[in-house]
Amino acid sequence: MFAFFSNAASRIRRDEKGATAVEYGIMVALIAVVIIVAVTALGGTVKDTFTQVQCSVSGKTTYAAGATAGTGACP
């Protein structure tokens, strides 16, 4: 009987499925934080770039970002 409990206890100690799930959860949380920081830091630049591309495709010129009340736009 003691051997059964001893074997069961050693199997439980070796079982790392719960620890692996926690590690993956931490990794996903850190990736989400990095994505949020990158979007926040580059959001304005990306918006201005897409505005410039939109204006170029439509054949118009763009205003500078600071020239008209804060945001770049097509005339």
C-alpha positions in Angstrom: 0.0 0.0 0.0 2.9 2.4 0.8 4.4 1.7 -2.6 1.2 2.7 -4.3 1.0 6.1 -2.5 4.8 6.6 -3.0 4.4 6.0 -6.8 1.4 8.3 -6.9 3.2 11.1 -5.1 6.2 10.9 -7.4 3.9 11.0 -10.5 2.2 14.1 -9.1 5.6 15.8 -8.5 6.7 15.1 -12.1 3.5 16.3 -13.6 4.2 19.8 -14.9 1.1 20.5 -17.1 -0.2 23.1 -14.7 3.2 24.9 -14.6 3.4 24.9 -18.4 0.0 26.5 -18.7 1.0 29.2 -16.3 4.2 29.9 -18.2 2.2 30.1 -21.5 -0.2 32.5 -19.8 2.6 34.8 -18.6 4.1 34.7 -22.1 0.8 35.7 -23.8 0.4 38.5 -21.3 3.8 39.9 -22.0 3.3 39.7 -25.7 0.0 41.6 -25.3 1.8 44.3 -23.3 4.4 44.7 -26.0 1.8 45.0 -28.7 -0.1 47.6 -26.7 3.1 49.6 -26.1 4.0 49.4 -29.8 0.6 50.5 -31.0 0.5 53.4 -28.6 4.0 54.5 -29.5 3.6 54.2 -33.3 -0.1 54.9 -33.7 0.2 58.5 -34.8 3.0 57.8 -37.2 1.1 55.0 -38.8 -2.0 57.1 -39.1 0.0 59.9 -40.9 1.5 57.4 -43.2 -1.8 55.9 -44.2 -3.3 59.4 -44.7 -0.4 60.2 -47.0 -0.9 57.0 -49.0 -4.6 57.7 -49.2 -4.0 61.2 -50.5 -1.3 60.0 -53.0 -3.7 57.4 -54.4 -6.5 59.9 -54.8 -4.1 62.3 -56.5 -4.1 65.0 -53.8 -1.3 66.4 -51.7 -1.2 66.1 -47.9 -0.9 68.8 -45.3 1.8 68.4 -42.7 0.5 66.9 -39.5 0.9 70.2 -37.5 -0.2 72.6 -40.2 -4.0 72.1 -39.9 -5.3 71.9 -36.4 -3.4 68.7 -35.4 -3.9 66.0 -38.0 -2.7 65.6 -41.5 -5.5 65.6 -44.2 -6.0 65.9 -47.9 -7.1 69.3 -49.1 
